[in-house]
Amino acid sequence: MTDNDLDEVGPGLRAPLAVLPNFGTLSMDNLASFRDALAGVAPEATDAVSAEQVEAIGADGHVVPCILHRARSDAPLPVILNIHGGGYVVGDAAREAPAMSALAATLGCAVLSVDYRLAPDAPYPAALDDCAAALQWLQAQASALNIDPGRIVIRGVSAGGGLAAGLMLRCAESMELPPRLLMLIYPMLDNRLQPAGRTGNYVWTRDANRFGWDAYLGEHAANPPLEAVPGMAENLAAFPPTFIAVGDIDLFLAENLEF
């Protein structure tokens, strides 16, 4: 890749871009190697933040592994439910652990990162069920965890943003204490690909996106529920205040703006 190939990429992003995997080649044949390359390491506690592996248990008894980061404080803390990215097929909570520990320290909060099941091993609704179980567990165990159930933020990156939006479509109207904020970082919301153009030429490409959606939706691909493809939803009235960030040559630009 030459400098001329990167004309539309901000100068400060060109060096990191050069070391990112070529997701355009993502397939079943190399999925395991992508997962290995993008796996994180066990989180470490610091003087400012504790970090531990925990198991969130949903109302149906479903167990979901998570990482809980907590600013060291005796007071009930606000909490962020964090949902990692990876196109529904790669990634884990540990990869975002350093950033989540830093966030917990900076904001003086707790962060629960969900290690949801990945497609195609576990297609929809597995990942969304895991996120719902983690949210239910946070609220049910608020006293034991010493968190404030009235101050929950849900944060999701890429596919995690799609899961966060899907979680709101599933749960928002039934929650006694809705989240204060929904934070979606270039969320993966819509399986209907935008026409080819200046977006989607770097990192997460159209080919990667097609693979991710096919893996996640599985047998639901022909007629997916709205909670699986939030970009198709027309009524977001039950959503909390929502922040969306997306790059102007990101594949998800049009669907994020439409959302």
C-alpha positions in Angstrom: 0.0 0.0 0.0 1.5 3.3 -1.1 1.0 6.8 0.2 -1.1 7.5 -2.9 -3.4 4.6 -1.9 -4.0 6.4 1.4 -4.9 9.9 0.2 -8.2 9.9 2.0 -6.8 8.6 5.3 -5.9 11.1 7.9 -2.0 11.3 8.2 -2.1 10.3 11.8 -3.9 7.1 11.0 -1.7 5.9 8.1 1.0 4.2 10.3 -1.5 2.2 12.4 -3.4 1.3 9.3 -0.3 -0.4 7.9 -0.2 -2.9 10.7 -3.8 -3.9 10.9 -5.0 -7.2 9.5 -6.5 -7.4 6.0 -10.0 -8.2 6.9 -11.0 -8.3 3.3 -9.5 -11.9 3.2 -11.6 -13.1 6.2 -13.1 -16.5 5.6 -13.9 -19.8 7.4 -10.5 -21.1 6.3 -8.5 -18.4 8.2 -11.1 -17.3 10.9 -9.1 -19.1 13.7 -5.9 -17.3 12.8 -7.8 -13.9 12.9 -9.2 -14.8 16.3 -5.7 -15.7 17.6 -4.2 -12.5 16.2 -6.9 -10.3 17.8 -7.1 -12.1 21.2 -6.3 -10.1 24.3 -4.5 -11.1 27.5 -5.8 -11.5 31.0 -6.5 -8.1 32.6 -4.3 -6.8 35.4 -5.3 -4.8 38.4 -3.7 -1.4 39.1 -3.5 0.9 42.1 -6.5 2.7 40.7 -8.6 -0.1 39.3 -9.4 -3.7 40.2 -9.9 -6.2 37.4 -11.4 -9.6 37.6 -13.0 -12.3 35.6 -16.6 -12.7 36.6 -19.7 -14.7 35.4 -22.8 -12.8 34.7 -25.9 -15.0 35.1 -29.1 -14.1 33.4 -32.7 -14.6 34.7 -32.8 -18.0 32.8 -29.6 -19.2 34.4 -27.5 -18.6 31.4 -23.8 -17.9 32.3 -21.7 -15.4 30.4 -18.0 -14.7 31.1 -17.2 -11.1 31.6 -14.4 -8.9 32.9 -15.3 -6.4 35.7 -13.1 -3.3 36.0 -13.8 -1.1 39.0 -12.3 2.1 40.2 -11.2 1.6 43.8 -13.9 3.3 45.8 -16.2 2.3 48.6 -19.1 4.3 47.1 -21.7 2.8 44.7 -20.3 3.5 41.2 -21.9 4.2 37.9 -21.2 1.4 35.5 -20.6 1.0 31.7 -21.7 -2.2 30.0 -19.0 -2.6 27.3 -19.6 -4.7 24.2 -16.4 -5.3 22.2 -16.2 -5.2 18.4 -15.0 -7.8 15.8 -17.7 -8.1 13.1 -19.6 -10.6 15.2 -16.9 -13.2 14.5 -13.7 -12.2 16.2 -12.5 -10.3 19.3 -12.9 -10.7 23.0 -13.3 -8.7 26.2 -9.6 -9.0 27.1 -8.4 -7.2 24.0 -10.2 -4.0 25.3 -9.1 -4.5 28.9 -6.4 -1.9 29.1 -8.7 0.7 27.6 -11.5 -0.2 29.9 -9.3 -0.1 33.0 -8.2 3.4 31.9 -11.8 4.4 31.3 -12.8 3.2 34.8 -9.9 5.1 36.4 -10.6 8.3 34.5 -14.3 8.4 35.1 -14.3 6.8 38.5 -16.7 4.1 37.4 -17.1 0.3 36.9 -16.9 -1.3 33.5 -18.4 -4.8 32.8 -17.0 -6.1 29.4 -19.0 -9.0 27.9 -17.3 -12.0 26.4 -20.3 -12.9 24.2 -20.3 -15.9 22.0 -19.1 -15.5 18.4 -20.6 -16.4 15.1 -20.7 -18.6 13.1 -20.1 -21.1 16.0 -23.0 -19.4 17.8 -25.1 -17.3 15.4 -28.0 -14.9 16.3 -29.4 -14.7 18.9 -26.5 -16.1 21.0 -24.4 -12.9 21.2 -27.5 -10.7 21.9 -28.7 -13.2 24.6 -25.3 -13.0 26.3 -25.4 -9.2 26.4 -29.0 -9.2 27.7 -27.9 -11.7 30.4 -25.0 -9.4 31.4 -27.3 -6.4 31.6 -29.9 -8.2 33.7 -27.2 -9.5 36.0 -25.8 -6.0 36.5 -29.2 -4.7 37.6 -30.0 -7.7 39.8 -26.6 -7.7 41.5 -26.2 -4.0 41.9 -26.0 -4.1 45.6 -23.5 -7.0 45.8 -21.4 -5.3 43.1 -21.7 -1.9 44.8 -22.9 -0.2 41.7 -25.6 2.3 41.0 -28.3 0.6 38.8 -29.7 4.0 38.0 -26.5 5.1 36.3 -25.8 2.5 33.6 -24.3 3.4 30.2 -24.1 0.9 27.4 -21.1 1.2 25.1 -20.5 -0.8 21.9 -17.8 -0.7 19.2 -18.5 -1.9 15.7 -20.4 -5.2 16.0 -20.6 -4.4 19.7 -22.4 -1.2 18.7 -24.9 -3.3 16.7 -25.4 -5.5 19.7 -25.9 -2.5 22.0 -28.5 -1.1 19.7 -30.2 -4.5 19.4 -30.2 -4.8 23.2 -32.1 -1.5 23.4 -34.7 -2.8 20.8 -35.1 -5.9 22.9 -35.1 -4.4 26.4 -35.6 -0.6 26.6 -39.4 -0.6 27.0 -39.3 -3.3 29.8 -36.5 -1.9 31.9 -37.5 -0.2 35.2 -34.2 1.8 35.2 -33.2 2.4 31.5 -29.6 3.3 30.6 -28.6 6.9 30.9 -26.7 6.8 27.6 -26.1 4.6 24.6 -22.6 5.1 23.2 -22.2 3.6 19.7 -18.7 3.7 18.1 -18.9 3.1 14.4 -21.7 0.6 15.0 -22.4 -2.3 12.6 -26.1 -1.9 12.2 -27.3 -3.0 8.8 -26.7 -6.0 6.6 -27.8 -4.2 3.5 -24.6 -3.1 1.9 -24.2 0.4 0.7 -23.1 1.0 -3.0 -19.4 0.9 -3.6 -17.7 4.2 -3.3 -15.2 6.0 -1.1 -16.2 4.2 2.1 -15.3 0.7 3.1 -12.0 0.5 1.4 -9.9 0.2 4.5 -9.8 -2.2 7.5 -13.4 -3.5 7.6 -14.3 -3.9 3.9 -17.5 -5.0 2.1 -16.2 -8.5 1.8 -15.5 -8.7 5.5 -18.9 -7.2 6.3 -20.7 -9.7 4.1 -18.8 -12.6 5.9 -19.6 -11.2 9.3 -23.3 -10.7 8.7 -23.7 -14.1 7.0 -22.0 -15.7 9.9 -24.1 -13.9 12.5 -27.5 -14.1 10.9 -27.2 -17.7 9.8 -30.7 -19.1 9.1 -32.2 -15.7 9.8 -30.5 -14.0 6.9 -33.5 -13.9 4.6 -35.8 -12.3 7.2 -33.8 -11.0 10.2 -35.5 -9.7 13.3 -35.1 -6.0 13.9 -33.0 -6.6 17.1 -30.6 -8.5 14.9 -30.3 -5.7 12.3 -31.1 -2.5 14.2 -30.5 -0.4 11.1 -33.9 -1.6 9.8 -35.8 -0.3 12.8 -38.0 2.7 12.2 -39.0 3.5 15.8 -36.3 4.4 18.3 -38.5 6.3 20.7 -37.6 4.1 23.7 -33.9 4.7 23.2 -32.0 6.7 25.8 -29.9 9.7 24.6 -27.5 8.2 22.0 -24.0 9.2 20.9 -22.7 7.9 17.6 -19.2 8.3 16.2 -18.1 7.2 12.8 -15.3 8.1 10.3 -16.2 9.8 7.1 -14.7 7.0 5.0 -15.9 4.2 7.3 -18.0 1.5 5.6 -20.7 2.2 8.2 -21.0 5.9 7.5 -24.3 6.0 5.6 -26.1 3.5 7.8 -24.9 5.3 11.0 -26.1 8.6 9.7 -29.4 7.1 8.7 -29.8 5.5 12.1 
